[in-house]
Amino acid sequence: MDVVAIRYPAPETGEVIRVKRAGNVFTAYPVYDGAEDRTLGLAAVASFCRNPGCACMDVDLKVFRLDEHDDDAAFRDGELVTRRPIDRPIQRQGRLCKLEVGSGRLFAADPATPEGLQPLDDTADAFFKRCLGGGPLSTLLVSAFREGRGWGRHDRYRTADWSKVDPGAMVHWDEAFDDEPPTFIEADSVLVSDAYCVDAKCDCTEAVLACAAERGGGGSAHVRLDLRTGDHHLTDVHGMDPMKVGAWVDIHVKRIGGLEAMRRRDRRMKEEVGTFLKRQWERKAVVPLPEASVRSGPKVGRNDPCPCGSGKKYKKCCGA
């Protein structure tokens, strides 16, 4: 079981949310003065596609409200089961929704309230959104999603074909590592990814963010970002709204951990990928020259029988 406690949304609120994970069931309670407030709890049952080759990025959630009489939440045969006093029956509240892993966007499923459940009341719904709005529940959900997909189990750069990559090229993070996918902006159907220089000796401090449209006839844009200052500017844009490009880039940078996370990525690209590619380039550059052939017998004339034994003249056979 994983346990996290994160202060949310700001230190001055004094709110701490403790989330526990048991398999695909996540429970969340606010914590005050070190003790859980058991009158307001949530249980979220998560399901998602586990095919590592699939492009879908959704986590389906079935959310239930818990109170002080619920304990040991589990999910069996499609139903939430808790240890609850027999004299405390309840009309369970709940909702269905999806979490888009790439963008962190939460959206309602259809129907929004599962059959046999009452809608979440305002207090529970507000608490649920705080848990997911970059809070501890979303942290564990994304972690479970990555585990289910098998992300982070190996470094792609060690098995990729780099024969056409030149020193100083910019390589996208998801091409070298499998721990983080590009950001998918569902509302605009756009993928955003970040690329870094892979020259181990280079001291540049730039990253390139690429936006690629998934529909509507295509479209692309590239943005150069200064990793020291955070300033960025468009270098080229085709078939996209420049104002939206800036917003997409901001979403991606925020999702992967901000400017400091990009600086760490830049260092890792140069130190790991750059060093790995440098060894490959050195091996490719040092190609042994063919040894000079040494004649072991008398010179063969052009009209002499070919020494290969074909019966033809040398000029018509091996000497052609």
C-alpha positions in Angstrom: 0.0 0.0 0.0 1.3 3.5 -0.9 0.7 6.4 1.4 1.3 10.1 0.6 0.4 13.2 2.5 0.5 16.5 0.6 -0.4 20.0 1.8 -2.9 21.4 -0.6 -3.6 23.9 -2.1 -1.4 26.3 -0.1 0.5 26.2 3.2 -1.7 28.9 4.7 -4.8 26.8 4.4 -3.4 24.2 6.9 -5.1 21.4 4.9 -3.3 18.1 4.5 -4.8 15.3 2.4 -3.7 11.8 3.0 -4.3 9.3 0.2 -3.9 5.5 0.5 -3.6 3.1 -2.3 -4.5 -0.6 -2.1 -4.4 -2.1 -5.6 -6.7 0.0 -7.8 -8.7 1.5 -4.8 -7.6 4.9 -3.6 -9.0 6.4 -0.4 -8.5 10.1 0.6 -9.2 12.0 3.9 -8.4 15.5 5.0 -6.0 15.6 8.0 -6.2 18.2 10.8 -3.8 18.4 13.7 -2.4 15.0 12.6 -5.7 13.2 12.7 -7.9 12.2 9.7 -11.3 13.8 9.4 -13.3 10.7 8.9 -16.5 12.6 8.3 -15.4 13.5 4.8 -13.7 10.8 2.8 -13.5 9.5 -0.8 -12.9 6.2 -2.4 -11.9 6.1 -6.0 -11.7 2.9 -8.1 -9.4 3.3 -11.1 -9.3 1.4 -14.3 -7.3 1.9 -17.5 -5.9 0.3 -20.6 -2.7 -1.7 -19.8 -1.6 -2.1 -23.4 1.9 -0.4 -23.5 1.5 0.2 -27.2 -1.9 1.9 -26.9 -2.1 5.7 -27.4 -5.0 6.2 -25.0 -4.2 8.3 -21.9 -7.4 8.1 -19.8 -8.0 6.8 -16.3 -11.6 5.9 -15.6 -12.7 6.7 -12.1 -15.7 5.5 -10.1 -15.8 7.8 -7.0 -17.7 7.2 -3.8 -18.1 9.3 -0.7 -17.1 7.8 2.7 -18.0 8.8 6.2 -16.8 8.1 9.7 -18.6 4.7 9.7 -16.7 3.3 6.7 -13.4 1.5 7.0 -11.2 -0.9 4.9 -12.6 0.2 1.6 -12.3 -2.4 -1.2 -13.8 -3.1 -4.6 -15.3 -6.5 -5.3 -17.5 -7.6 -8.1 -18.0 -4.1 -9.4 -19.2 -2.8 -6.0 -17.5 -0.8 -3.2 -17.3 -2.8 0.0 -16.4 -1.2 3.4 -16.4 -2.4 7.0 -19.5 -0.6 8.3 -21.8 -1.1 11.3 -25.0 -2.9 10.4 -27.1 -0.3 12.1 -25.6 2.5 9.9 -27.0 1.9 6.4 -26.3 4.6 3.9 -27.5 5.8 0.5 -24.1 5.9 -1.1 -23.0 9.0 -3.1 -20.8 8.7 -6.2 -19.9 9.8 -9.7 -18.1 8.6 -12.8 -15.4 10.6 -14.5 -12.1 10.4 -16.4 -8.7 11.8 -15.8 -6.5 12.5 -18.8 -3.0 11.6 -17.7 -1.1 13.8 -20.2 -2.9 17.1 -19.5 -4.2 16.3 -16.0 -7.7 17.3 -17.2 -10.7 15.9 -15.4 -13.9 15.5 -17.3 -17.3 13.9 -16.5 -18.2 10.5 -18.0 -21.7 9.7 -19.2 -23.7 9.1 -17.1 -22.0 11.3 -14.5 -23.7 9.5 -11.6 -23.6 5.7 -11.5 -26.9 3.8 -11.3 -28.0 3.3 -7.7 -25.9 6.2 -6.3 -26.8 9.7 -5.3 -24.7 12.6 -6.8 -21.8 13.8 -4.6 -22.8 16.7 -2.4 -21.1 20.1 -2.8 -18.6 19.5 0.0 -17.5 16.0 -1.2 -17.3 17.3 -4.8 -15.1 20.2 -3.8 -12.9 17.9 -1.8 -12.6 15.5 -4.8 -11.5 18.3 -7.1 -8.9 19.4 -4.6 -7.5 15.9 -4.4 -7.2 15.7 -8.2 -6.2 19.3 -9.0 -2.5 18.4 -9.0 -3.0 17.0 -5.5 -2.1 13.6 -4.0 -4.8 11.6 -5.6 -3.7 12.5 -9.1 -0.1 11.8 -8.1 -0.9 8.2 -7.2 -3.3 7.7 -10.1 -0.6 8.8 -12.6 1.9 6.5 -10.8 -0.5 3.5 -11.1 -1.1 4.3 -14.8 2.7 4.3 -15.4 3.1 1.0 -13.6 0.3 -0.6 -15.5 1.8 0.5 -18.8 5.2 -0.6 -17.9 6.7 2.9 -18.3 10.1 3.6 -16.7 11.3 0.0 -16.9 14.1 0.7 -19.4 15.8 3.5 -21.2 14.9 3.6 -24.9 18.1 5.3 -26.0 20.1 2.1 -25.3 18.1 0.1 -27.9 17.1 2.9 -30.4 18.7 3.3 -33.8 20.8 6.5 -33.6 22.7 6.0 -36.9 21.1 9.1 -38.5 21.5 11.4 -35.5 24.3 13.8 -35.7 26.3 15.3 -32.8 24.5 18.4 -31.5 21.1 17.2 -32.6 18.0 17.8 -30.5 16.4 14.6 -29.3 12.9 14.4 -27.8 12.7 13.2 -24.2 10.2 10.4 -25.0 12.5 9.1 -27.7 15.3 8.5 -25.2 13.3 7.6 -22.0 10.0 5.9 -21.5 9.1 7.4 -18.1 7.0 10.3 -19.4 4.8 10.6 -22.5 4.2 13.8 -24.4 1.4 16.0 -23.2 -1.9 15.5 -25.1 -4.1 18.6 -25.1 -7.4 16.9 -25.7 -9.5 20.1 -26.3 -7.3 21.0 -29.3 -6.0 17.5 -30.1 -2.4 18.6 -29.9 0.7 16.7 -28.7 3.5 18.7 -27.0 7.0 17.3 -26.4 10.3 18.6 -25.3 13.7 18.1 -27.0 17.3 18.7 -25.8 20.8 18.8 -27.2 22.6 15.5 -26.9 26.2 16.7 -27.3 27.9 15.8 -24.1 30.5 18.6 -24.5 27.9 21.3 -25.4 27.2 24.0 -22.8 24.0 25.3 -24.5 21.0 26.0 -22.2 18.1 25.8 -24.7 15.3 23.3 -25.2 12.9 23.0 -28.1 9.2 22.3 -27.5 7.4 20.9 -30.5 3.6 21.0 -31.0 1.9 18.7 -33.5 -1.7 18.6 -34.4 -3.5 15.3 -34.4 -6.4 16.3 -36.6 -7.7 19.2 -38.8 -5.2 18.8 -41.6 -2.1 18.8 -39.4 -0.1 21.8 -38.2 3.1 22.2 -36.3 5.0 24.7 -34.2 8.4 24.9 -32.6 9.3 27.0 -29.6 12.8 27.6 -28.2 13.0 27.9 -24.5 15.9 29.4 -22.5 16.4 27.1 -19.5 18.1 29.8 -17.5 15.4 32.4 -17.7 12.3 30.6 -18.9 11.9 32.9 -21.8 10.6 31.3 -25.0 9.8 32.4 -28.5 8.3 30.8 -31.6 10.8 29.8 -34.3 8.2 28.5 -36.8 4.5 27.9 -36.9 2.4 26.2 -39.6 -1.4 26.0 -39.4 -1.6 26.8 -35.7 -2.7 29.8 -33.7 0.4 31.3 -32.1 -1.5 32.4 -29.0 -2.6 28.8 -28.4 0.9 27.5 -28.9 2.2 29.6 -26.0 -0.6 28.2 -23.8 0.1 24.6 -24.8 3.8 25.0 -24.0 2.9 26.4 -20.6 0.7 23.4 -19.9 3.4 21.0 -20.9 6.1 22.7 -18.8 3.9 22.8 -15.8 2.9 19.1 -16.1 6.4 17.7 -16.3 7.5 19.7 -13.2 8.4 23.2 -14.4 11.6 24.8 -15.5 13.8 23.0 -12.9 12.6 19.7 -14.1 13.5 20.7 -17.7 17.0 21.7 -16.5 17.4 18.2 -14.9 16.2 16.6 -18.2 18.8 18.7 -20.1 21.6 17.5 -17.8 20.5 13.9 -18.1 20.3 14.1 -21.9 23.8 15.3 -22.1 25.3 13.1 -19.4 23.6 9.8 -20.2 22.3 10.0 -23.8 25.1 12.3 -25.0 27.9 10.1 -23.5 26.2 6.9 -24.9 26.0 8.5 -28.4 29.5 9.8 -28.2 30.8 6.3 -27.9 28.7 5.2 -30.8 29.9 8.0 -33.0 33.6 7.3 -32.1 33.2 3.7 -33.0 31.5 4.6 -36.3 34.3 7.1 -37.1 37.2 4.6 -36.5 36.5 2.2 -39.3 39.5 -0.2 -40.0 40.9 0.1 -43.5 40.9 -3.0 -45.6 44.3 -4.8 -45.5 46.4 -4.5 -48.7 46.1 -7.6 -50.8 49.2 -9.7 -51.1 49.8 -11.6 -54.3 50.8 -15.2 -53.5 51.7 -16.3 -57.0 52.8 -15.2 -60.5 50.9 -12.4 -62.2 47.9 -13.6 -64.3 47.7 -12.4 -67.8 44.4 -11.1 -69.2 44.3 -14.0 -71.8 45.4 -16.6 -69.3 42.9 -19.2 -67.9 41.3 -17.7 -64.8 42.8 -19.2 -61.6 39.3 -19.6 -60.2 38.9 -22.8 -62.3 35.9 -21.6 -64.4 37.7 -22.4 -67.7 37.2 -18.9 -69.0 39.9 -16.4 -69.7 40.9 -14.2 -66.8 39.7 -11.0 -68.7 36.3 -12.6 -69.2 35.9 -13.8 -65.6 37.5 -12.5 -62.4 39.5 -9.9 -64.3 36.5 -8.4 -66.0 
